Amino acid sequence: MSESAGGALTGLRVIEIGNLVAGPFAARLLGDHGADVIKVELPGAPDPLRSWGQYHRAARGFFWTVHARNKRCITLDVRPEPGRQLFLDLVQRADVVIESFRPGTLERWNLGYDELKRANPKVILARVSGYGQTGPFAHRVGYASIAEAHAGLRYINGYPDQPPIRMALSIGDSVAGMFAAHGILAALHARSRTGEGQVVDVALTDACLALTESMIPDYDQGAVIRQPGGTRLDKNAPSNIYQAANGQWVVIAANQDSLFRRLCAAMGSPELADDERFATHTARGENQDELDELIAGWARGHEPAELVKTLDEVGVACALMATAADVVADPQFHAREMVVPHHDEEFDVDVLGPGVVPKLSATAGVVRWAGPPAPGSHNDEVFGVLLGLTPERVARLVAQRVI
């Protein structure tokens, strides 16, 4: 197995240490574009994500197949001195270290940034945690659901007068991973000028807060506390889901003036575009309930495919509410190589998963291999070839449970 197979980040070496989603998600994004990602798991205590997901076979989930793709997995206990030194040997050969522990954990292991920088002055340390490395809550445990609640993101999702809902995905983890990858690339660009590494500090709470659009300025200037809007985007109309004739839901978003005018024409009611209740963005927001009723009545008289075809032809943004089955069969996603096979070695099957984002025209990212099925699958490659350890020394370290 080669360390890389093309891509914009070919030649970049990343050490990933830590479990679950946010930090490893950032490493996956870099690996998708050619980085050599070496994932460190504790001997005897693999990443719990190996068993996550809603479908299991032989007690193993398939989230791992996608989440750990393009990574080389090793086992290493960095806490005893031999393991700590091996980790520093890897750092000497790395560009980036991504960790996702509670602040202070690396320092307790004598592997804080000062130690890493002594081993490699150019190394970039990306630290992903619940509340970040600073502030009065830095010591707290922070999962995605906690971060979404703390940042106000959870509160504004759901239905009025009902408990805030949980989004079906760990949005906080994913967006924190994206910000971490963004920060790493920014730090790499800075290093190209200064020759020095630095710390990239990403908090799940910060990442969630960054998604809240106008929530903060609306409160600051107008004391407006944004409320959950249910299925629609409050004060942005029309932007909602509507039932077609067979009961299937269709999303229609035409809150821009030009799109709204097209929608009115498609509905056979062009006069609504000049109605003072709906003629402007602000007016439509103030009369959102009435407008939604008009559109819902029209939508119920059309089959979903007909509805989408009619709106698409006149340039109104719309889509059927897709299930996983719809996504897997969707020609657009297949054309974009966004539903791609990952070959699962343990079960010897191709497992479909999401493709690489974004698409680069000259140095495209690719799924080179799926997540290795066993912890330590690449111990020989990394310890034997990369670090040059003899088989005898590797055997001693295994006996000591260091690797």
Disulfide bonds with the S-S distance in Angstrom:
none
